[in-house]
Amino acid sequence: MERNSDNRRSADPQAEIRAGRETGIPPDRRGARMIVAGGGTGGHLFPGIAIAEEFLRRDPRNRVLFIGTERGLEKKILGPLGFPLRILKVEGLKGRGAGGVVASLLKVPGSMVASFEIIREFAPDVVIGVGGYASGPAVLMARLMGKKTAIAEQNAFPGLTNRILGRFAHRVFLSFSASQKWFRAGRTRVAGNPIRSAFLEEKAAGERNGRRFTVLVFGGSQGAHAINRIVGEALDDLLPLKDRLRFIHQTGEEDREAVAGAYRKRGFEAKVSPFITDMAAAYREADLLVCRAGATSIAEITAAGKAAILIPFPFAAGDHQTRNAEVLAAAGAAEMMPEGSLNGPRLAEAIERICRDPGAVRKMEAAAAALGNRRAAADIVDACLEMVREREISAEC
């Protein structure tokens, strides 16, 4: 168990009470407190950040604490943003052998005890799980301790943790109405997938890189080897556009050197990183995205109004990424290119065709924006604060 040393958004309730006395704010008007539990991947963590940002925006006295895991993205992302983080030693069960499952189960009691200590110390008004291993013990323990609880499910096919927690949580926030069948009636609300505030900022004039058409390539927070390979294969066919194209490419750790070398060998202007910390800034620079079709990427594409070539991950649960991509393709917001039949020349042809047709880019951007839900985080926070008020009213009666 570990505390993030960055206390710009303090997790210490006693410090907040002392600060309240110093500023004249009574302890009973300390603002509301929320724990956001889960993460591991960007698809879980980033919606949690969006909810936290909106929660803090409502009242400067509000406080947020994140609970995550040692192996996830939480440490890398949350520290620079100023969010305090506590760590649970917990692992998933999916895809592990019998020995791995036993080892994971043996960590559950310890993670429950750690969750109890964190919740008792921070005294949250509401605990929301955003998917990922850490959300399980935290939300379940919060429910046992009588706290208001909620979960947010980003995908049409809910993950195992959320399917279990949905039996206990007071509220279940969904991105897709089709997900309602997995949860108890009366607890669900289709709110959409929360988007970080940076993705909702309007583009400043001239923010795109001059006359160069910028292609943003990424395969999720961990990268995607198949996308890296196919883009590398496409570069030879894109050589006639070398002076018109610019690439921003998130590769993951393993492929960075190979991908950077492929761009360098052919003389393309490219910014290659294992991980893009400020993805919203990369979106604002981009004219075209080449990426997977996970729920969070789809929500960001539509909220930001971006043209995209979508390459669904073929092994996603229930093939939900293909369904996500089909929605955007049918609306004219994206082109879907299944990985199994995709190669470098085919991808190059699509990039060149879109690059040479600015009118097509504008139409795709408009179609994407028409699908966007920019209020998801606000609606979820509204519902969480409503639960808090209901609890306060009940306590007064």
C-alpha positions as CSV (number, residue, x, y, z in Angstrom):
1,M,0.0,0.0,0.0
2,E,1.5,3.3,-1.0
3,R,0.6,7.0,-1.0
4,N,1.5,9.3,-3.8
5,S,3.8,12.0,-2.5
6,D,2.1,14.7,-4.6
7,N,-0.4,16.3,-2.3
8,R,-1.6,19.2,-4.4
9,R,-5.0,17.5,-4.2
10,S,-4.7,16.3,-0.6
11,A,-6.0,12.9,0.5
12,D,-5.6,13.8,4.2
13,P,-9.1,14.6,5.7
14,Q,-7.5,16.0,9.0
15,A,-5.4,18.4,7.0
16,E,-8.5,19.5,5.2
17,I,-10.3,20.1,8.5
18,R,-7.4,22.2,9.8
19,A,-7.3,24.1,6.5
20,G,-11.0,24.7,6.8
21,R,-10.5,26.3,10.2
22,E,-7.8,28.5,8.9
23,T,-9.9,29.7,6.0
24,G,-13.1,30.0,7.9
25,I,-14.8,27.1,6.3
26,P,-16.6,25.0,8.9
27,P,-15.7,21.3,9.1
28,D,-19.3,20.4,8.2
29,R,-18.9,22.3,4.9
30,R,-15.7,20.6,3.8
31,G,-17.1,19.7,0.4
32,A,-17.7,16.2,-0.8
33,R,-15.1,13.4,-1.2
34,M,-14.9,10.7,-3.9
35,I,-12.7,7.7,-4.3
36,V,-12.2,6.6,-7.9
37,A,-11.1,2.9,-7.9
38,G,-9.6,1.0,-10.8
39,G,-7.5,1.6,-13.9
40,G,-4.7,-0.5,-15.2
41,T,-5.2,0.5,-18.8
42,G,-6.1,3.8,-20.3
43,G,-9.5,2.6,-21.2
44,H,-10.4,2.3,-17.5
45,L,-8.2,5.1,-16.0
46,F,-9.0,8.0,-18.4
47,P,-12.8,7.9,-17.8
48,G,-12.0,7.9,-14.1
49,I,-9.8,11.0,-14.5
50,A,-12.7,12.7,-16.5
51,I,-15.1,12.0,-13.6
52,A,-12.6,13.3,-11.0
53,E,-11.9,16.5,-13.0
54,E,-15.6,17.2,-13.2
55,F,-16.2,16.4,-9.5
56,L,-13.4,18.9,-8.5
57,R,-14.7,21.5,-10.8
58,R,-18.0,21.6,-9.0
59,D,-16.6,22.8,-5.7
60,P,-13.0,23.8,-4.8
61,R,-13.5,22.1,-1.4
62,N,-14.2,18.7,-3.0
63,R,-11.5,16.0,-2.8
64,V,-10.7,13.0,-4.9
65,L,-8.5,9.9,-4.1
66,F,-7.6,7.2,-6.6
67,I,-7.1,3.6,-5.8
68,G,-5.1,1.6,-8.3
69,T,-2.6,-1.2,-8.8
70,E,1.2,-1.4,-8.9
71,R,1.4,-2.6,-12.5
72,G,-1.1,-0.2,-14.1
73,L,-0.7,3.2,-15.7
74,E,-1.9,5.0,-12.5
75,K,1.5,6.0,-11.2
76,K,2.7,7.4,-14.6
77,I,-0.5,9.4,-15.3
78,L,-1.9,10.5,-12.0
79,G,1.2,12.0,-10.4
80,P,1.7,14.8,-13.0
81,L,-2.0,15.6,-12.8
82,G,-1.8,16.1,-9.0
83,F,-4.1,13.3,-8.0
84,P,-3.2,11.3,-4.8
85,L,-3.0,7.6,-5.4
86,R,-3.1,4.6,-3.0
87,I,-2.0,1.1,-4.2
88,L,-3.7,-2.2,-3.7
89,K,-1.8,-5.5,-4.2
90,V,-4.4,-7.3,-6.3
91,E,-4.3,-9.1,-9.6
92,G,-6.8,-10.3,-12.2
93,L,-8.0,-13.9,-12.8
94,K,-8.5,-13.8,-16.6
95,G,-6.0,-15.7,-18.7
96,R,-4.0,-17.1,-15.8
97,G,-3.3,-20.7,-15.1
98,A,-4.5,-22.6,-12.1
99,G,-1.4,-21.5,-10.1
100,G,-1.9,-17.9,-11.1
101,V,-5.6,-17.9,-10.1
102,V,-4.8,-19.3,-6.7
103,A,-2.0,-16.7,-6.2
104,S,-4.5,-13.9,-7.2
105,L,-7.2,-15.2,-4.9
106,L,-4.8,-15.3,-2.0
107,K,-4.3,-11.6,-2.4
108,V,-8.0,-10.7,-2.1
109,P,-8.2,-10.7,1.8
110,G,-5.2,-8.4,2.0
111,S,-6.7,-6.0,-0.6
112,M,-10.0,-6.0,1.3
113,V,-8.3,-5.0,4.5
114,A,-6.2,-2.4,2.8
115,S,-9.4,-1.0,1.2
116,F,-11.0,-0.8,4.6
117,E,-8.1,1.2,6.0
118,I,-8.1,3.6,3.0
119,I,-11.8,4.2,3.1
120,R,-11.9,4.7,6.9
121,E,-9.0,7.2,6.7
122,F,-10.3,9.2,3.6
123,A,-14.0,9.1,4.6
124,P,-15.4,9.3,1.1
125,D,-19.0,10.2,0.4
126,V,-19.1,8.1,-2.7
127,V,-16.8,5.4,-4.2
128,I,-17.0,4.8,-7.9
129,G,-15.3,1.9,-9.7
130,V,-14.2,2.4,-13.3
131,G,-13.1,-1.2,-14.1
132,G,-9.9,-3.0,-13.6
133,Y,-8.7,-5.1,-10.7
134,A,-8.5,-2.5,-8.0
135,S,-12.1,-1.5,-8.4
136,G,-13.3,-4.9,-7.0
137,P,-12.1,-4.8,-3.4
138,A,-12.5,-1.0,-3.1
139,V,-16.2,-0.9,-4.2
140,L,-17.2,-4.0,-2.4
141,M,-15.6,-2.9,0.9
142,A,-17.2,0.6,0.5
143,R,-20.6,-1.1,0.1
144,L,-20.0,-3.2,3.2
145,M,-19.0,0.0,5.1
146,G,-22.3,1.7,4.1
147,K,-20.8,4.1,1.6
148,K,-22.6,5.1,-1.6
149,T,-21.1,3.2,-4.5
150,A,-21.2,3.3,-8.3
151,I,-19.5,1.7,-11.2
152,A,-18.9,3.0,-14.7
153,E,-18.8,0.5,-17.6
154,Q,-17.1,1.7,-20.8
155,N,-17.8,-1.2,-23.1
156,A,-20.9,-2.8,-24.6
157,F,-19.8,-6.1,-23.1
158,P,-19.0,-5.5,-19.4
159,G,-15.8,-6.8,-17.9
160,L,-15.9,-9.5,-15.2
161,T,-15.2,-7.1,-12.3
162,N,-18.0,-4.8,-13.2
163,R,-20.4,-7.7,-13.8
164,I,-19.8,-8.8,-10.2
165,L,-19.9,-5.3,-8.7
166,G,-23.1,-4.5,-10.6
167,R,-24.9,-6.8,-8.2
168,F,-23.9,-4.6,-5.2
169,A,-23.4,-1.0,-6.4
170,H,-26.1,1.6,-5.9
171,R,-25.7,3.0,-9.4
172,V,-24.4,1.5,-12.7
173,F,-23.4,4.0,-15.3
174,L,-23.2,2.7,-18.9
175,S,-21.8,3.9,-22.2
176,F,-24.2,1.7,-24.3
177,S,-27.9,0.9,-23.7
178,A,-27.1,-2.7,-24.9
179,S,-25.2,-3.2,-21.6
180,Q,-28.3,-2.9,-19.5
181,K,-29.1,-6.6,-19.9
182,W,-26.1,-7.5,-17.8
183,F,-27.3,-5.5,-14.7
184,R,-30.2,-5.3,-12.3
185,A,-33.0,-3.1,-13.6
186,G,-33.5,0.2,-11.8
187,R,-29.8,0.8,-11.0
188,T,-28.5,1.5,-14.5
189,R,-28.2,4.9,-16.3
190,V,-26.9,5.3,-19.8
191,A,-24.6,8.3,-19.4
192,G,-22.0,7.7,-22.1
193,N,-18.2,7.4,-21.7
194,P,-16.7,10.3,-19.7
195,I,-14.1,12.3,-21.6
196,R,-11.2,14.3,-20.0
197,S,-11.7,18.0,-20.1
198,A,-8.7,18.5,-22.3
199,F,-10.4,16.7,-25.2
200,L,-13.3,19.2,-25.0
201,E,-11.1,22.3,-25.6
202,E,-11.5,24.0,-28.9
203,K,-8.5,23.9,-31.2
204,A,-6.5,27.2,-31.3
205,A,-5.9,28.7,-34.7
206,G,-2.8,27.4,-36.3
207,E,-2.4,24.5,-33.8
208,R,-2.1,22.0,-36.6
209,N,1.4,21.7,-38.0
210,G,1.4,24.2,-40.9
211,R,0.7,22.6,-44.2
212,R,1.6,19.1,-43.3
213,F,-1.2,16.6,-42.9
214,T,-0.7,15.0,-39.5
215,V,-1.5,11.4,-38.8
216,L,-1.8,10.2,-35.2
217,V,-1.2,6.5,-34.8
218,F,-1.8,4.6,-31.6
219,G,-2.9,1.2,-30.5
220,G,-4.1,1.8,-26.9
221,S,-2.1,2.7,-23.8
222,Q,0.2,-0.3,-24.3
223,G,0.7,0.1,-28.1
224,A,-0.2,-2.5,-30.7
225,H,2.4,-4.5,-32.5
226,A,0.1,-5.3,-35.5
227,I,-0.7,-1.6,-36.1
228,N,3.0,-0.7,-35.7
229,R,4.0,-3.3,-38.3
230,I,1.3,-2.4,-40.8
231,V,2.1,1.3,-40.6
232,G,5.8,0.5,-41.2
233,E,4.8,-1.5,-44.3
234,A,2.7,1.4,-45.6
235,L,5.6,3.9,-45.6
236,D,7.1,2.9,-48.9
237,D,3.8,3.4,-50.7
238,L,3.5,6.8,-49.0
239,L,6.9,8.1,-50.1
240,P,5.3,10.4,-52.8
241,L,3.6,12.2,-49.9
242,K,6.7,12.4,-47.7
243,D,6.8,16.2,-47.8
244,R,3.1,16.5,-47.1
245,L,2.8,14.1,-44.2
246,R,3.8,14.2,-40.6
247,F,3.3,11.3,-38.1
248,I,2.8,11.2,-34.3
249,H,3.1,7.6,-33.2
250,Q,2.6,5.9,-29.8
251,T,4.3,2.6,-30.1
252,G,4.5,1.0,-26.7
253,E,7.9,0.2,-25.2
254,E,8.9,-2.8,-27.3
255,D,8.5,-1.4,-30.8
256,R,9.7,2.2,-30.3
257,E,13.2,1.8,-31.8
258,A,12.0,-0.3,-34.8
259,V,9.2,2.2,-35.7
260,A,11.4,5.2,-35.2
261,G,14.0,3.6,-37.5
262,A,11.4,2.9,-40.2
263,Y,10.3,6.6,-40.3
264,R,14.0,7.8,-40.2
265,K,15.1,5.4,-43.0
266,R,12.5,6.8,-45.4
267,G,12.9,10.4,-44.3
268,F,9.4,11.0,-42.9
269,E,8.8,13.7,-40.2
270,A,7.7,11.7,-37.2
271,K,7.4,12.0,-33.4
272,V,7.7,8.5,-32.0
273,S,7.0,7.8,-28.3
274,P,6.4,4.7,-26.3
275,F,3.6,6.5,-24.5
276,I,1.9,9.9,-25.2
277,T,1.2,11.6,-21.9
278,D,-0.8,14.5,-23.4
279,M,-3.0,12.6,-25.8
280,A,-5.4,15.5,-26.0
281,A,-2.7,17.8,-27.4
282,A,-1.8,15.1,-30.0
283,Y,-5.5,14.9,-31.0
284,R,-5.6,18.7,-31.5
285,E,-2.6,18.5,-33.8
286,A,-3.9,15.5,-35.8
287,D,-5.9,15.6,-39.1
288,L,-6.4,11.8,-39.1
289,L,-6.2,9.1,-36.5
290,V,-5.2,5.5,-37.2
291,C,-6.1,3.5,-34.1
292,R,-8.0,0.7,-32.4
293,A,-11.8,1.0,-31.7
294,G,-11.9,0.7,-27.9
295,A,-14.8,2.4,-26.1
296,T,-12.6,5.2,-24.7
297,S,-10.9,5.9,-28.1
298,I,-14.4,6.1,-29.7
299,A,-15.6,8.5,-27.1
300,E,-12.6,10.7,-27.5
301,I,-12.8,10.6,-31.3
302,T,-16.4,11.7,-31.3
303,A,-16.1,14.3,-28.6
304,A,-13.1,15.8,-30.3
305,G,-14.7,15.5,-33.8
306,K,-11.8,13.6,-35.5
307,A,-11.5,11.7,-38.8
308,A,-10.3,8.2,-38.2
309,I,-9.2,4.9,-39.7
310,L,-10.2,2.3,-37.2
311,I,-8.5,-1.1,-37.0
312,P,-10.5,-3.1,-34.4
313,F,-8.7,-5.4,-32.0
314,P,-9.8,-8.8,-33.4
315,F,-9.7,-10.6,-30.0
316,A,-11.8,-8.1,-27.9
317,A,-14.5,-9.7,-25.8
318,G,-17.6,-10.2,-27.9
319,D,-15.8,-8.5,-30.8
320,H,-17.1,-5.2,-29.3
321,Q,-14.4,-3.2,-31.1
322,T,-15.8,-4.2,-34.5
323,R,-19.2,-3.1,-33.4
324,N,-17.9,0.2,-32.2
325,A,-16.1,0.8,-35.5
326,E,-19.2,-0.1,-37.5
327,V,-21.2,2.6,-35.8
328,L,-18.7,5.3,-36.8
329,A,-18.2,3.9,-40.3
330,A,-22.0,3.8,-40.9
331,A,-22.2,7.5,-39.9
332,G,-19.4,8.5,-42.3
333,A,-17.1,9.4,-39.4
334,A,-14.5,6.7,-40.0
335,E,-13.2,4.0,-42.2
336,M,-13.1,0.5,-40.7
337,M,-10.2,-1.8,-41.8
338,P,-10.2,-5.3,-40.2
339,E,-6.8,-6.3,-39.1
340,G,-7.0,-9.8,-40.7
341,S,-7.3,-8.4,-44.2
342,L,-5.2,-5.3,-43.8
343,N,-1.7,-4.7,-45.1
344,G,0.7,-1.8,-45.7
345,P,-0.4,-1.0,-49.3
346,R,-4.1,-1.0,-48.3
347,L,-3.5,1.3,-45.4
348,A,-1.3,3.6,-47.5
349,E,-4.1,3.9,-50.1
350,A,-6.6,5.0,-47.5
351,I,-4.3,7.5,-45.9
352,E,-3.4,9.0,-49.3
353,R,-7.0,9.2,-50.4
354,I,-8.1,11.0,-47.3
355,C,-5.0,13.3,-47.2
356,R,-5.7,14.4,-50.8
357,D,-9.3,15.3,-50.1
358,P,-9.7,18.0,-47.4
359,G,-13.5,18.0,-48.0
360,A,-13.7,14.4,-47.0
361,V,-11.8,15.1,-43.8
362,R,-14.2,17.9,-42.9
363,K,-17.2,15.6,-43.5
364,M,-15.7,12.9,-41.4
365,E,-15.0,15.4,-38.6
366,A,-18.5,16.7,-38.7
367,A,-20.0,13.2,-38.6
368,A,-17.8,12.2,-35.7
369,A,-18.7,15.3,-33.7
370,A,-22.4,14.6,-34.3
371,L,-22.0,11.3,-32.5
372,G,-20.1,12.8,-29.5
373,N,-21.4,13.0,-26.0
374,R,-19.6,15.8,-24.2
375,R,-21.8,15.6,-21.0
376,A,-21.1,12.1,-19.8
377,A,-18.8,13.1,-16.9
378,A,-21.2,15.9,-15.9
379,D,-24.1,13.5,-15.8
380,I,-22.3,10.9,-13.8
381,V,-21.1,13.5,-11.2
382,D,-24.7,14.9,-11.0
383,A,-25.9,11.4,-10.1
384,C,-23.1,10.8,-7.6
385,L,-23.8,14.1,-5.9
386,E,-27.5,13.3,-5.9
387,M,-26.7,10.1,-4.0
388,V,-24.7,12.1,-1.5
389,R,-27.6,14.5,-0.9
390,E,-30.0,11.6,-0.5
391,R,-27.7,10.2,2.2
392,E,-27.5,13.6,4.0
393,I,-31.3,14.0,3.9
394,S,-31.8,10.5,5.2
395,A,-29.4,11.1,8.0
396,E,-31.2,14.3,9.0
397,C,-34.6,12.6,9.2
